[in-house]
Amino acid sequence: MTVEAIKEAIAELPENERHSLATWLMELEFDAWDKQMVKDFSSPGGRGAALAQRVKGDIAAGKARPFEEGRRD
């Protein structure tokens, strides 16, 4: 099945089914994004590993304050 055929089939769905499909697709993308973020920040050499290490170092050195202290209500 081609992407075009899928698009045509989706266009023929009733509105509530299209909405359900859109919700499912968004959840699928969010799950993939979450997995990528975990990989980036927890794997040595990951895209966010250096930042995570720097933040951990700042916390250990007492350079961070609890989130509640920085909030402005």
Summary of the structure (lengths in Angstrom):
residues: 73
radius of gyration: 20.9
end to end distance: 52.5
largest distance: 59.1
contacts: 131
relative contact order: 0.06
helix: 73%
strand: 0%
